[in-house]
Amino acid sequence: MPSSEAEKVIKDFFDHAMKCRLKGINDFGEILFRYAMTAERSGLNGGFSKKFVRMARDFVATDPRYQRRLA
């Protein structure tokens, strides 16, 4: 049974989070910020992935530490 797009996006996000943690990045906001910056290039271009990235950007945009970096 093929994975749904949502399952692929979530798996991609957690794979990304594991790589970040191996690099010593443990802050959820930083992991989410890095994912939102690279997710559009990951090849996941369906409706759910676009919504997920938009939610990630909105979440990070409320954190003053990352607002300047999103611009």
C-alpha positions as CSV (number, residue, x, y, z in Angstrom):
1,M,0.0,0.0,0.0
2,P,1.6,3.3,-1.1
3,S,2.2,5.9,1.6
4,S,0.0,9.0,1.6
5,E,1.5,12.4,0.9
6,A,1.0,13.3,4.6
7,E,3.0,10.2,5.7
8,K,5.8,11.2,3.3
9,V,5.9,14.7,4.6
10,I,5.9,13.7,8.2
11,K,8.6,11.1,7.6
12,D,10.7,13.7,5.7
13,F,10.3,16.1,8.6
14,F,11.4,13.6,11.2
15,D,14.3,12.4,9.1
16,H,15.3,16.1,8.9
17,A,14.9,16.5,12.7
18,M,17.1,13.5,13.3
19,K,19.9,14.9,11.1
20,C,19.6,18.2,12.9
21,R,19.9,16.6,16.3
22,L,23.0,14.7,15.2
23,K,24.5,18.1,14.4
24,G,23.6,19.3,17.9
25,I,20.5,21.3,17.0
26,N,17.9,20.5,19.7
27,D,15.7,23.6,19.5
28,F,12.3,22.7,18.0
29,G,12.0,26.2,16.4
30,E,15.4,25.9,14.8
31,I,14.6,22.5,13.4
32,L,11.3,23.7,12.1
33,F,12.9,26.8,10.6
34,R,15.5,24.8,8.8
35,Y,12.9,22.4,7.5
36,A,10.6,25.2,6.3
37,M,13.6,26.7,4.4
38,T,14.5,23.4,2.7
39,A,11.2,21.6,2.3
40,E,10.2,23.4,-0.9
41,R,13.3,21.9,-2.6
42,S,12.7,18.4,-1.3
43,G,10.4,17.3,-4.1
44,L,7.2,17.2,-1.9
45,N,5.0,19.5,-3.8
46,G,1.5,18.3,-3.0
47,G,-1.3,20.1,-1.2
48,F,-0.5,18.7,2.2
49,S,3.2,19.5,2.0
50,K,2.5,23.1,1.0
51,K,0.1,23.4,3.9
52,F,2.6,21.9,6.3
53,V,5.4,24.2,5.2
54,R,3.0,27.2,5.4
55,M,2.1,26.2,9.0
56,A,5.8,25.8,9.8
57,R,6.6,29.2,8.4
58,D,3.7,30.8,10.4
59,F,4.8,29.1,13.6
60,V,8.4,30.3,13.1
61,A,7.3,33.8,12.1
62,T,5.8,34.3,15.6
63,D,9.2,33.7,17.2
64,P,11.3,36.9,17.3
65,R,14.5,34.8,17.0
66,Y,13.6,33.7,13.5
67,Q,11.5,36.6,12.1
68,R,14.5,38.4,10.6
69,R,15.8,35.3,9.1
70,L,12.6,34.6,7.2
71,A,12.6,37.9,5.4
